[in-house]
């Protein structure tokens, strides 16, 4: 596998006028435009016709993460407004436990207007389930580019209730507008279930219950996994070469049944969104790690940024995807694990060879972004053809924009 570290990000630029960035979704999700890239040919349709383009009996994989109201605002006695942006659970570290916790928790957070916060506790009174409670934020140590923030509250309510009452949904910064009440619905996929993301897996925003039913009727098998999307998904590549960009870590949960379904489908899947791609492709490398080190722990299964390139280049033989997944499934069985909880920092860029994802549903991404690199790797460098067509044919871009089906 080629090592993409020397790629110049400037080679992945294109003109994106502000008016082409969709500020709001269209009224009917599944009536967005669909660009179809099939073996080098480009055409267009409407999204609700997506099932017509998919092979009967295929496996389609969705990310069922749910966006949380991750922006918390506290006003100091001086009038200064402090924003606490929840990034990653610190205590408890498990997402599921976090939202059920009662009275106290801690997160790693970005802090807005940090200079005005001299470490004194901040308080805010909110109404939660017809109770008036006081929420206190205490600033702790620096953690990378974030801070540990301890949150305490009175009253017999869960943290999920607290942020639903006082938090704000974090829509992407490039929309350049305030969050509106409608975003609480439109910025969630219709199949979102597991709370934890600070950004939506936006390829999934086009699906409706009608499209899901049409997939079932087409004989498409649907499966879900979870990757909690971090704020790093919006972080631009600022280094000239890719080797200077540090990918963010994101947390994944994959059921044992999902791994089994992938094996049954010869390790071939249609991924909905780049987050599903990164999770599915990471599973292959987790399987390789298990083959090398059978006693490895869940935490050690973490896929580091450049590890896929290093592992493949150091392997004495090519391990096929089914073999890797079978090894991972056996490892889970030996530990009685129904769900795999791990993390990935994988960067997919030109030079990467896809192991599991054979078709991809995705939106149109920002210039000079790691997501555009992922798309370019998938279509073997043919991304210009796709983006030139979309720009010339009035497609809407980014999170609330139109969609594409990519079949290399």
N, C-alpha and C positions, 0 to 999 in steps of 0.2 A: 504494500500500500504506500502511495506517495505521501510524504510529509508536507502538509500545507503551510508550515510555519512561515515560509518566505513569501506567501501571497501578499501583494500590496492591496490594501483595502480600497485605494483610489480606483482600482480596476472594477469595482462593484458599485459605481456611482451612476445615477441617472437623474434627469431633471424631474422634480416632483413639485409642481405648482401647488400653493396652499389650497386653491379652490378644488383640487382633485382629492384632497383628504376629506373623507366623509365625516362631518361633525355629528351627525345623527344617523341612525339606521333608517332604512326605508320602512314604510308602514307594515308591510307583510314580509317577514323574514325570508321566506322561501321564494319570494319573487325577485330576489337579487340576481344580478347577472352571473353567469357561470362561464368562465373561459375553459375550453377543453384543449389540452395539449396532448396529442396522441402520436407518439413516434415521430415527432418533428413537425407535425401539422397542427395548425391552430384554428379553432372555430369557436363559436359562442352559442350559448343557449341560456335558459333560465334555470335557477338552482333546483326547482322542484322536479326537473327532468333528470337530475343526477342518477337515480337508480337505473335509468335506461342505458347508461354507459358502463355499468359494472357487470362483471361476469357472474352468472348464477352460481350459488354455492360458495362464493368468496367470504372471507372473514374481514369485517370492518371493525376497527378499534377506536373507541372514543375516550377522551379524558373527562371523567365525571367530577372534577374538582369544582368547588363553588367559591365565588369571590366573596371575601369578607369585607365588612365596612371598616377598613383598616386605618382610616385617618381619624385620629382623636384630637380634639381641640380643647385646650385649657387656657383660660384667661387669668393672668396675674392681677394682683391688686393694683399694680401700676397701669393696667390696661393692655399690656403687651400680650399678644396672642402667640401661644406656643403650640406647634403642631407635632404630634407624635405619630409616626407612620410605622405600623407594625410590620416587621419583616419576617421574623422567624421565632418560633417558640424557644424560650430558654428554660423555663421551669413551670410546669412539666414540659419536657422536650417533645413529647408525643402529641401530635395534632389532635387526635381524638380525645385524649384526656384533657387537653388544654381547654377545649370549648365546654367541657362538662364541669370544670373546676369551679369551686365556690369560695369566694372571699379573698383569694390572692393568686396572682400568677406573675410571671416575668417574661418579657419579650426582648429580643434585640430589635432596635428601632432606629430609624432616621429621625432626627429632631430638627424641625424648622424653627428659625429664630433662636438658635442655641445660645447666642451671645447674651440674650436677655434672660436666660435661665441660670441663676447663680446656685443651683443645686438644692434650693429650698423645695420642700414637697409642694406639688400643685394639687388643688382640689377642684372638683366640679360636682354640683348636685344635679342628678338626673332622675327622671321618672322611668321606672322599669316595672312592667306588669302591675300597674296601679300602686306601686310602692315608690316612695321617695328615698333615694340612697345617695351616699356621698362616695365618690370615686377619688382616690388619691394616687398620684404618680410620683415615684421617687427615682431620681436619676442615679444610675450606678456606673460601673467602669466602662471604658471604651472597649469595643469589640470590633476590630477591623475598622470599617468606615461607619459603624453604628455604635449605639450605646445600649447597655442593658437598662431597661426601665421596669421597675417593680410596680405593679398595680394592685391596689387593695380596695375593697369595697365592703360595705355592710349590707345586711339584708340577705335573705335566703334565695339568691338568684345566681344563675350560672354566668360564666364569662361570655357565652354566646348571647345571653339576654342583654348583658351590659353593652357589648359593642353594637348590637342591633338597635339599642336605644340611643347611644351617644355617638356612634361612629358614622363616618361618611364613606360612601363607595368610592374607591380610588380610580376614576377613569383615567385613560392615558394622558400624559402631559401635552402631547402634540395636538389634542383636541382644542386646547386654548380656551376652555370655558369651564364654568362651575358645574359640578355634578347636579343633575336634576332628578326629581322624583321618578321620572320615567326610566332613568338608567338602572334603577334597582331591578327592573324586569328585563329591559333590553340588553343589559350588559351581563346577563347570565344565560347559559345554555339551557334549553328546556329539560335536559337530562342531568343538570348539575345536582350533586348530592352531598359531597364530602367537603366541608368547610376548610379553607386554608389558603386560597390564592389571593394575591393582591393585584392580579390582572386576569382577565378572562382568556381562556383558550379560544381565540376569536374565530377560528375556522368553524367551530361548532355553533356559532351564533345564527347560522343560516338554517339550521335544522328545525323542523316543526314536527308535531306528532303525526301529521299527514305524510311527511317525507319518511319518517321512521317506519310507518306502517307500509309504505310503498317498498321500502327496502326489504321488509319481512316478506312481502308478497313476491318479491323478485328472488327470494331464496337466499338473501344475503344474511349471514350469521353476524349478530352484533355482540361485541364484547366491550367491557369497560375496564379501565385502569385509572390510577390517580397519580398525577404529577401536580404538585402545588406550585403555581407559577409565581416566581419571585419578581421583585422590582427590577432586578438586573436584566430582565428581558428587554427593557427599554434603554439599557445603557449603551450609548454609541461606542463604536470602536474608535478610539482616539489615537492609537499607535499607527505608525505608517505601515508596519507589517503585522500580520496576525499574531506572530509569536509574542508580541508585546501586550496582547489583550488577555486579561484574566476572566474566564467564564465564571458565572455565578453558580453556586450549588443549589440544586432543587431536590425536593424530597418526593420519593415515589412509593406507591403501594401497588403491588400486583398479586392477585389471588392465584393460588395453586391451580385452580380450574382454568384460569386464563392461559397459563403456561401450557397446560394440557391441550387446550383448544388450538394454540399456535402449533404444537407438535402435530396434531391431527391434520392441520392445514399445511403440512410440509414447511412450516416456518415462513409462510407467506401471508402478508396482511395488507389491507388498505388502511392507511393511517388518516385519521381526521385531525389535522393540525400538527404543527411542528413539535408540540409538547408530547403528543403520542409517539411521534417519530423518535424523539430523544429517549423516551422510556423504552420503546420496543428495541431499538438498536443497542441500548445499554444492557438489555437482558442477555444478548449474545456474549458480551464481554464478561458479564457476571458468570455465565456458564463456563467460559474459558478459565476464569479464575478458580472456579470450583474444581475443574479438571486438574489444574496445576496444584492446588492446595485444598484438599478435601476437608481439612479442619478449619477453614476460613470462617470468620464470623459475619453476621449481617452487615455490621458497620464496615468491615474490611472489603465488602463487595462494592463499595463506593467506586464509581468510574471517574477517574481523574481526567482532566481536560485532554491531555495528549496520549493517554494510556491506550486507546484503541490502535493508534498508529504504532506505538512501541510494542504492544503485545503481538500484533499480527506480524510485524517485521522480525520478531524474535522467535516465532513459532517454527518448529522444525517441519511440521506438516500442517496443511490447511484443515481446520476443524469445521465441518459443515454446520449450518445453523441448527438443524434438527438435533444433531449430536450434542451441541452446546446446551440447547434447551432441555434435553433429556437429563443431562448432568445436573442442571439447576433444579429440575423437578425432583430428582432422586435426593439431592442435598436437602431440599425442603422436607421431603418425606422423612428423611433420617432424623430431622429435628422436630417433626410434628408441626410444621408451619403451614397453616392454611393461607396466610398472607405474608408476602415478602415485603419488609419495610427497609428501604435503603435510600441511596441518594446518587445523583449523577451530576457531573460537571462537563459532560461530553461536548466537544465542539465538532460539528460536522461541516466540513468545508471541502472544496474541490480537491480531489485526491482520495477522498473517503469512498470506500466500497460498501454499499448498502447490503445488509445481511438478511433483513426480515421484511422491510417495507417495500412493496412492489408498486403501489399506487398511492398518491397523496392528494388530499383535499386541503387547500390552504388559501389564505387571503394574500393580498399584495403587500409586501413588506417595505420598510424604510430603506432608502439608499444607504450603502456602506454599513449594513447591519449583519450580525451573525446569522440572522434568519434568511437573509438573501444568499449568504454563502451556502447554507443548508440546501436551499432550492437549487442553486447552481450545481451543487454536487449531485443532486438527484437527477437533473436533466442533462448531465454531462456537459455543462458549460453553456447550454442553449437558453439561458435565462433572458438574454437580450431580446430574442424573438418574442417571448411571452410578454415581457414588459413593454416593448415597443407597440405590440398589438393592443395591449390594455390601454396605454396612453392615447393611441390613435382612435380608439373606439369607445371613448367615454366611460371606461370602467372607473369605479370609485375605489379609493385606496385606503389601506390600513384597517384598524380594528373594526370600524363600522362599515367598511367598504364591501366590495364584491368578492367573489370567490373564484378559485380555479381547481380543476381536476387535472393532475399531472400523471400521464402514463408514459414513462420513458420508452 
